[in-house]
Amino acid sequence: MTTQRSHPTRNDAPSQAQAQQQHGQARRTLLVALGLGAAAAGAWFGLRRGDAPADAALAGHADPSANPGASAPANAASAPLVAGDVLQAGFWAQQFDTPAGGSLTLAHLKGKPVLLNFWATWCPPCVKEMPELDRFQSEFASKGWQVLGLAIDGPTPVKEFLAKVPVGFGIGLAGFGGTELAQALGNAAGGLPFSLLIDAQGRVRHRKMGATDFDELAGWAREITP
């Protein structure tokens, strides 16, 4: 009696090769996933490290004494501008060109109550409220109030706008970098217009993102200078 041995059919070989191929693909997929996860975690950590000091500076919590070895900032704009609601020396050291070609330094406003307004010619609510700001300047100048408009805009459109809508208060050309200044002063959303009411002691008494009007501004001012 002859015993027949069983042999694997030829169909088994491709099945084994396919299984090995699938295993290799799964292994590569796992390695890629792990690599991407590590990269994402590293990017997140780097962003967190980069964001922390910026947030502290914008909130006015950066303390130069915390790092005695750190050098002084290269310019006043890099120093904290506000601590709590009190404006710091870095704010008063800001200087801007004017549409007429001169320069304007905030130090000249120190010790006076100030309405500071960030605006732009391409911002419809800003344009609409300009006459309201001008009226406020006209009626409250006798009480010592000064209005300053910082244009987050280019010189040419500002000049063209003021030729059509003249105002009786100072205008500074902050350029698009003025957005960073507004954020440092509390405009976290970065929108326009943005107004601050500052008393004679250099404290920010009111902040508003969005259009204002004479009645609202007058009410704020009367709280400070009856």
The 8 nearest C-alpha neighbors of each residue, nearest first, counted from 0:
[[1, 2, 3, 4, 5, 6, 7, 8],
 [0, 2, 3, 4, 5, 6, 7, 8],
 [1, 3, 4, 0, 5, 6, 7, 8],
 [4, 2, 1, 5, 6, 0, 7, 8],
 [3, 5, 6, 2, 1, 7, 8, 0],
 [4, 6, 3, 7, 8, 2, 9, 1],
 [5, 7, 8, 4, 9, 3, 11, 10],
 [8, 6, 9, 11, 5, 10, 12, 4],
 [7, 9, 10, 11, 6, 12, 5, 13],
 [8, 10, 11, 12, 7, 13, 6, 14],
 [9, 11, 8, 12, 13, 14, 7, 15],
 [12, 10, 14, 9, 13, 8, 15, 7],
 [13, 11, 15, 14, 10, 9, 16, 8],
 [14, 12, 16, 15, 11, 17, 10, 9],
 [15, 13, 17, 11, 12, 16, 18, 10],
 [14, 16, 18, 12, 17, 13, 19, 11],
 [17, 15, 13, 19, 18, 14, 20, 12],
 [16, 18, 20, 14, 15, 19, 13, 21],
 [19, 17, 15, 21, 20, 16, 22, 14],
 [20, 18, 22, 16, 17, 21, 23, 15],
 [19, 21, 17, 23, 18, 22, 16, 24],
 [22, 20, 24, 18, 23, 19, 17, 25],
 [21, 23, 19, 25, 20, 24, 18, 26],
 [24, 22, 26, 20, 21, 25, 19, 27],
 [23, 25, 21, 27, 26, 22, 28, 20],
 [24, 26, 28, 22, 23, 27, 21, 29],
 [25, 27, 23, 29, 24, 28, 22, 30],
 [28, 26, 30, 24, 29, 25, 31, 23],
 [29, 27, 25, 31, 26, 30, 24, 32],
 [28, 30, 32, 26, 27, 31, 33, 25],
 [29, 31, 27, 33, 32, 28, 34, 26],
 [30, 32, 34, 28, 33, 29, 35, 27],
 [33, 31, 29, 35, 34, 30, 36, 28],
 [32, 34, 36, 30, 31, 35, 29, 37],
 [33, 35, 31, 37, 36, 32, 30, 38],
 [36, 34, 38, 32, 37, 33, 39, 31],
 [35, 37, 33, 39, 34, 38, 32, 40],
 [36, 38, 40, 34, 35, 39, 41, 33],
 [39, 37, 35, 41, 40, 36, 42, 34],
 [40, 38, 42, 36, 41, 37, 35, 43],
 [39, 41, 37, 43, 38, 42, 36, 44],
 [42, 40, 38, 44, 39, 43, 45, 37],
 [43, 41, 45, 39, 44, 40, 46, 38],
 [44, 42, 40, 46, 45, 41, 39, 47],
 [45, 43, 47, 41, 42, 46, 40, 48],
 [46, 44, 42, 48, 47, 43, 41, 49],
 [47, 45, 49, 43, 48, 44, 50, 42],
 [46, 48, 44, 50, 45, 49, 43, 51],
 [47, 49, 45, 46, 50, 51, 44, 52],
 [50, 48, 46, 47, 51, 45, 52, 53],
 [49, 51, 47, 53, 48, 52, 46, 54],
 [50, 52, 54, 53, 48, 49, 47, 55],
 [53, 51, 55, 54, 50, 56, 49, 61],
 [52, 54, 56, 50, 55, 51, 57, 49],
 [53, 55, 57, 51, 52, 56, 50, 58],
 [56, 54, 52, 60, 58, 61, 53, 57],
 [57, 55, 61, 59, 53, 58, 54, 79],
 [58, 56, 183, 54, 59, 55, 53, 182],
 [57, 59, 55, 56, 60, 54, 183, 82],
 [58, 60, 82, 56, 81, 57, 79, 61],
 [61, 59, 55, 58, 56, 62, 82, 57],
 [62, 60, 56, 55, 59, 63, 79, 52],
 [61, 63, 64, 65, 60, 66, 59, 79],
 [64, 62, 65, 66, 61, 67, 69, 71],
 [65, 63, 66, 62, 67, 69, 68, 61],
 [64, 66, 63, 62, 67, 61, 69, 68],
 [65, 67, 64, 68, 69, 63, 62, 70],
 [68, 66, 64, 69, 65, 63, 70, 62],
 [69, 67, 66, 70, 64, 65, 63, 71],
 [68, 70, 67, 66, 71, 63, 64, 72],
 [71, 69, 72, 68, 67, 73, 63, 66],
 [70, 72, 73, 69, 63, 74, 78, 77],
 [73, 71, 74, 77, 78, 70, 75, 76],
 [72, 74, 71, 75, 77, 76, 70, 78],
 [75, 73, 72, 76, 77, 78, 89, 71],
 [74, 76, 89, 78, 77, 92, 72, 93],
 [77, 75, 74, 78, 89, 93, 90, 80],
 [76, 78, 75, 74, 72, 79, 73, 89],
 [79, 77, 75, 76, 89, 80, 72, 74],
 [80, 78, 59, 56, 81, 89, 61, 77],
 [81, 79, 90, 87, 89, 86, 78, 59],
 [80, 82, 86, 59, 87, 85, 79, 84],
 [83, 81, 59, 85, 84, 86, 60, 87],
 [82, 84, 85, 81, 59, 58, 60, 86],
 [83, 85, 203, 202, 82, 81, 86, 204],
 [86, 84, 202, 82, 81, 83, 201, 203],
 [87, 85, 81, 201, 80, 202, 90, 84],
 [86, 88, 80, 81, 89, 90, 85, 82],
 [87, 89, 91, 90, 92, 86, 80, 75],
 [90, 88, 75, 80, 92, 87, 91, 78],
 [89, 91, 80, 88, 92, 87, 93, 86],
 [90, 92, 106, 105, 88, 93, 89, 109],
 [91, 93, 89, 90, 106, 75, 88, 105],
 [94, 92, 91, 90, 105, 104, 89, 76],
 [93, 95, 104, 103, 105, 92, 102, 96],
 [96, 94, 103, 171, 102, 172, 173, 97],
 [95, 97, 102, 172, 171, 101, 103, 100],
 [96, 98, 171, 101, 100, 99, 102, 172],
 [99, 97, 100, 158, 154, 96, 172, 157],
 [100, 98, 97, 101, 158, 96, 102, 170],
 [99, 101, 97, 98, 96, 102, 154, 103],
 [102, 100, 97, 96, 99, 103, 98, 95],
 [103, 101, 96, 97, 95, 104, 100, 94],
 [102, 104, 95, 94, 96, 97, 105, 171],
 [105, 103, 94, 106, 107, 93, 95, 102],
 [104, 106, 91, 107, 108, 93, 92, 94],
 [105, 107, 91, 109, 108, 104, 92, 93],
 [108, 106, 105, 109, 104, 103, 91, 110],
 [109, 107, 106, 105, 111, 110, 113, 145],
 [108, 110, 106, 111, 107, 105, 91, 201],
 [109, 111, 199, 200, 108, 201, 112, 198],
 [112, 110, 199, 109, 108, 113, 143, 144],
 [113, 111, 198, 199, 144, 197, 145, 143],
 [114, 112, 145, 197, 144, 146, 196, 115],
 [113, 115, 146, 196, 195, 145, 147, 197],
 [116, 114, 147, 195, 194, 146, 148, 113],
 [115, 117, 194, 148, 193, 149, 147, 118],
 [118, 116, 149, 193, 192, 148, 150, 194],
 [117, 119, 192, 150, 125, 191, 151, 149],
 [120, 118, 150, 151, 122, 121, 152, 125],
 [119, 121, 122, 126, 157, 156, 160, 152],
 [120, 122, 119, 123, 126, 152, 125, 118],
 [121, 123, 125, 119, 120, 124, 126, 191],
 [124, 122, 126, 125, 127, 121, 120, 119],
 [125, 123, 127, 126, 210, 122, 128, 192],
 [126, 124, 122, 192, 123, 128, 127, 118],
 [125, 127, 123, 124, 129, 128, 120, 122],
 [126, 128, 124, 125, 129, 123, 130, 210],
 [127, 129, 131, 125, 126, 130, 124, 210],
 [128, 130, 132, 131, 126, 127, 133, 125],
 [131, 129, 133, 132, 128, 134, 127, 166],
 [132, 130, 213, 128, 134, 212, 129, 133],
 [133, 131, 135, 129, 134, 130, 136, 128],
 [132, 134, 130, 136, 135, 131, 166, 167],
 [135, 133, 137, 131, 136, 132, 130, 138],
 [134, 136, 132, 138, 133, 137, 139, 213],
 [137, 135, 133, 134, 139, 140, 138, 146],
 [136, 138, 134, 135, 140, 139, 133, 167],
 [139, 137, 135, 136, 140, 134, 141, 142],
 [140, 138, 142, 141, 136, 144, 135, 137],
 [139, 141, 144, 143, 142, 136, 137, 138],
 [140, 142, 139, 143, 138, 144, 137, 136],
 [143, 141, 139, 140, 144, 224, 138, 112],
 [142, 144, 140, 141, 111, 145, 112, 139],
 [145, 143, 140, 112, 139, 113, 142, 111],
 [144, 146, 113, 114, 140, 112, 136, 147],
 [147, 145, 114, 168, 113, 136, 115, 169],
 [148, 146, 115, 169, 170, 168, 116, 114],
 [147, 149, 170, 116, 117, 115, 171, 150],
 [150, 148, 171, 117, 173, 170, 172, 116],
 [149, 151, 118, 172, 119, 152, 173, 117],
 [152, 150, 174, 175, 119, 173, 177, 118],
 [151, 153, 174, 150, 119, 175, 154, 157],
 [152, 154, 155, 174, 156, 157, 151, 172],
 [155, 153, 157, 156, 158, 98, 152, 172],
 [154, 156, 158, 157, 153, 159, 98, 160],
 [157, 155, 159, 158, 154, 153, 160, 120],
 [158, 156, 160, 154, 155, 159, 161, 153],
 [159, 157, 155, 161, 160, 156, 98, 154],
 [158, 160, 156, 162, 157, 161, 155, 163],
 [159, 161, 157, 163, 162, 158, 164, 156],
 [162, 160, 165, 164, 158, 163, 159, 157],
 [163, 161, 159, 160, 164, 165, 158, 157],
 [162, 164, 161, 160, 165, 159, 158, 166],
 [165, 163, 161, 162, 160, 166, 130, 129],
 [166, 164, 161, 162, 163, 167, 160, 133],
 [167, 165, 168, 133, 164, 161, 130, 129],
 [166, 168, 133, 165, 169, 136, 137, 134],
 [169, 167, 166, 146, 147, 170, 136, 133],
 [168, 170, 147, 148, 146, 171, 167, 166],
 [171, 169, 148, 149, 147, 97, 168, 172],
 [170, 172, 149, 97, 95, 96, 173, 150],
 [173, 171, 150, 96, 174, 97, 95, 149],
 [172, 174, 177, 151, 150, 149, 171, 95],
 [175, 173, 151, 152, 176, 172, 177, 153],
 [174, 176, 151, 177, 178, 152, 173, 153],
 [177, 175, 178, 174, 179, 173, 180, 151],
 [178, 176, 173, 180, 175, 179, 151, 174],
 [177, 179, 181, 176, 180, 175, 182, 189],
 [180, 178, 182, 177, 181, 176, 183, 189],
 [179, 181, 177, 183, 178, 182, 184, 176],
 [182, 180, 184, 178, 183, 179, 186, 177],
 [183, 181, 186, 179, 185, 187, 184, 180],
 [182, 184, 57, 180, 181, 185, 179, 80],
 [185, 183, 181, 182, 186, 180, 81, 80],
 [184, 186, 182, 183, 187, 181, 206, 57],
 [185, 187, 182, 189, 181, 188, 184, 183],
 [186, 188, 182, 189, 185, 183, 181, 190],
 [189, 187, 190, 186, 182, 208, 185, 191],
 [188, 190, 186, 187, 182, 178, 191, 181],
 [191, 189, 188, 192, 208, 193, 186, 209],
 [192, 190, 193, 118, 209, 208, 117, 189],
 [191, 193, 118, 209, 125, 117, 210, 208],
 [192, 194, 208, 117, 191, 207, 116, 209],
 [195, 193, 116, 207, 115, 206, 117, 208],
 [196, 194, 206, 115, 205, 114, 197, 116],
 [195, 197, 114, 205, 204, 203, 113, 115],
 [198, 196, 203, 113, 202, 112, 204, 201],
 [197, 199, 112, 200, 201, 202, 113, 203],
 [200, 198, 111, 112, 110, 201, 197, 109],
 [201, 199, 198, 202, 110, 111, 112, 197],
 [202, 200, 199, 198, 86, 85, 197, 203],
 [201, 203, 85, 84, 197, 198, 200, 204],
 [204, 202, 197, 84, 205, 196, 85, 195],
 [203, 205, 196, 197, 202, 198, 206, 195],
 [206, 204, 196, 195, 203, 207, 197, 219],
 [207, 205, 195, 194, 196, 208, 204, 203],
 [206, 208, 194, 193, 209, 195, 205, 211],
 [207, 209, 193, 192, 191, 194, 190, 206],
 [210, 208, 192, 193, 207, 191, 211, 124],
 [209, 211, 124, 192, 128, 125, 212, 208],
 [210, 212, 128, 209, 215, 213, 216, 207],
 [213, 211, 131, 215, 214, 216, 128, 210],
 [212, 214, 131, 216, 215, 217, 135, 132],
 [215, 213, 217, 216, 212, 218, 211, 131],
 [214, 216, 218, 217, 213, 212, 219, 211],
 [217, 215, 213, 219, 218, 214, 220, 212],
 [216, 218, 220, 214, 219, 215, 213, 221],
 [219, 217, 215, 221, 216, 220, 214, 222],
 [220, 218, 216, 222, 217, 221, 215, 223],
 [219, 221, 217, 223, 222, 218, 224, 216],
 [222, 220, 225, 224, 223, 218, 219, 217],
 [223, 221, 220, 219, 224, 225, 218, 217],
 [222, 224, 221, 220, 225, 219, 198, 204],
 [223, 225, 221, 222, 220, 142, 112, 198],
 [224, 221, 222, 223, 220, 142, 218, 219]]
